[in-house]
Structures are given as structure tokens and as C-alpha cells.
Amino acid sequence: SHGAVKLTEEQEKARERILKTNKRFSLLYGVTGSGKTEIYIEIIKEGIRHGEGTIFLVPEVSLTPQMMERFSKEFGENIAIIHSRLTDSERIKEWERVYRGEKRIVLGVRSAVFAPVRDLKYIIIDEEQEGTYKQDVTPRYNAKYVAIKRGENENLKVILGSATPSVETFNHAETGVFELVELKSRYAAYSKADIEIINMK
């Protein structure tokens, strides 16, 4: 894999806490640009090192071509990417590869929460507060609750990430049901954003 990404000390500590906590659920709470994606990637790699799989859920809007490219570069043939633009036959092919254990990582929108990943160990839900994890047409489900249920049934670690967590997730974190892992500083790559006011008149 492309080991160019060096985690900051804060990110490294966050990764360690998520991997080591004896709690099943963690909230990774950090501002936009604090480098949550880097931590997710390192957790997925940790799984691969131990022959374990990961489901990584993102809201529809986050699954941009850039993100898909980033993850394909990072994980190559080992990743199935499930998005709404796949045809039914493409989707079935991907699910079969996952089921056979040819692909241990699934990156996708809400329906990916059902993926039959072999030796599944982690489910990561980025931007967990997003409404698009809920499906309002039949079959109705909320991918977040499905993930939590799978976590309980299959003894997985579930990581919820957000800069603006939902009330119930934050409450679980504050009361100690979820491990609360905070990222306070912006990631180096983002910190020097030059802001220029442009007069549109």
C-alpha cells in the first residue's frame, strides 16, 4: 500500500484508542479537515494485516470520484465500491466477489451495510449524522442502526465519525456507552487555507 501518509501524533493516538478500547462503539469526533479519513484508512489496513474485513459507509454526496480513486489507489483489487450508479449486474458481481472473500473491504452508500464481508471486523460510518443513511422506501431501514445491530450480533467494532454528531450519538459518547475519541486540531494539509474575499459586484 502507499505508506506515504504519516499520521500526526493526535491521529495516531485516536487510531490506537479506537483499536484498543474494549467498547464496541466509538465516536470519532473531529472538525472537518481533522484527518478522519486518514484514520479510517489506517484502521482498514490494520484489519487487512489480520485478515479482517471492513465496511466503510459514506453518505451519497461524499462518494465522489476523487474519494473512489483515493480508496482504489490505497486498496487496489481488495475493495468493492458500491454506489447508486452501478447497474444491477455490476452490483451483483461485486457482492459475489465480497461473498467469496475476494474483496475484504466494501466502501459504499447505505445498502453496503448488508455486505457479506468475510471475517468482518470493522464498520465505519462517516458523517454519521447524515439523513441519507435512512431509507424511506421499502425495505425501510436505517443503515446506522443496522450497523450497530451487526456490531452486537457479530462482535464487531463500529466507528461513527462526525464533525457534528447526532444528538443520540453524542449522548452515548458523553455517557460512556461509546468511546469518545476527539480530534481537536486541523490536519496539516488543510491548516494553511488562504481565504480571500472577492467582491462579486
Salt bridges, closest charged atoms under 4 A:
GLU9 OE2 - LYS13 NZ 3.17
GLU12 OE2 - ARG15 NH2 3.04
GLU16 OE2 - ARG15 NH2 2.87
GLU16 OE1 - LYS20 NZ 2.45
GLU38 OE2 - ARG70 NH1 2.97
GLU42 OE2 - LYS45 NZ 3.54
GLU46 OE1 - ARG15 NH1 3.44
GLU46 OE1 - ARG49 NH2 2.80
GLU46 OE2 - HIS50 ND1 3.82
GLU69 OE2 - LYS73 NZ 3.52
GLU74 OE2 - LYS45 NZ 3.09
GLU74 OE1 - ARG70 NE 3.93
GLU94 OE1 - ARG97 NH1 2.68
GLU94 OE1 - LYS103 NZ 3.16
GLU102 OE2 - ARG100 NE 2.54
ASP119 OD2 - ARG104 NH1 3.23
GLU128 OE1 - LYS144 NZ 2.69
GLU152 OE1 - LYS149 NZ 3.58
GLU154 OE2 - ARG150 NE 2.76
GLU168 OE2 - LYS144 NZ 3.85
GLU179 OE2 - ARG17 NH2 2.73
